[in-house]
Amino acid sequence: MRPKSILLFERLFIGNTLVSILPTFIDYSKLRADALNRGAAAAGPLIGIATILIINTLLWYFIARRGSRVAKWILVVVYAIGFLTKIPMSGRIQALGTFNSAMNALSSILSIAAIVMLFQQDARIWLAHGGGPSPTDPSILE
C-alpha cells in the first residue's frame, strides 16, 4: 500500500504530463511551422511529446511504484531546470496564444504541487524505505 501523498503525487504528475502535451496536439500546425522557420526538424513537436512521455513514464514508475529516492531527486532537478528554461522562452510561449500560455501555467502549478507531495512526511518515510512500509510507522499507509 502506498501513502496518500504518493497517490496524490501520482495523480498530479499524470495530470501534469497530459496538460504538458495537450497544447502540442492542439497547436501542432503552429508548432511545426515554427520549427521549420527556425530550421529545426518538422517532427520536432512530436519528438518533444515522445521525449516527455518516455521521461515522465520512467520517473512516474520509479517514484510512485518503486519508491526510488534517486528518481525523486532526478525529477526535482529536471523540473527545476525546466522552470529555469521557461523564463527565456516566455515570449515564445505567449506568442502561441492564450490557450498555450494557460496550459503552460497549469502545467507549472501541477508540477510544483506534485513535487511538494514528495516532501510530505508520509512520502518521505515511504521513499526512505524503498517504497515499502516503515517498520516503525505503518499508520502512514492507506
Secondary structure as UniProt FT lines:
FT   HELIX           4..26
FT   HELIX           28..37
FT   TURN            38..39
FT   TURN            42..43
FT   HELIX           44..60
FT   HELIX           61..65
FT   HELIX           69..95
FT   HELIX           98..118
FT   HELIX           121..128
FT   TURN            129..131
FT   HELIX           138..140
//
